[in-house]
């Protein structure tokens, strides 16, 4: 029972960190758009426009999260569909 509680706390903390990162990226994109006087065409995703690959540091961060989750155990609520569950 304690393992499930601990895993749920970890999962919630990871989700909170991802939400915070997304919020900060959105604020930065809005600030950059205001400063440049233009807006991006098309929907945006973390690190760029939809269809673009996210920057290397974003991919590295996501990979590190996936490695940490793989080491800690399987995360069935992992919503990004990365390498979690495929490591080992």
Buried (B, 14 or more C-beta within 10 A) or exposed (E): EEEEEEBEEBBEEBEEEBEEBEEEBEEEBEEEEEEEEEEEEEEBBBBBEEEEEBEEEBEEBBEEBBBEBBEBEEBEEBEEEBBBBEEE
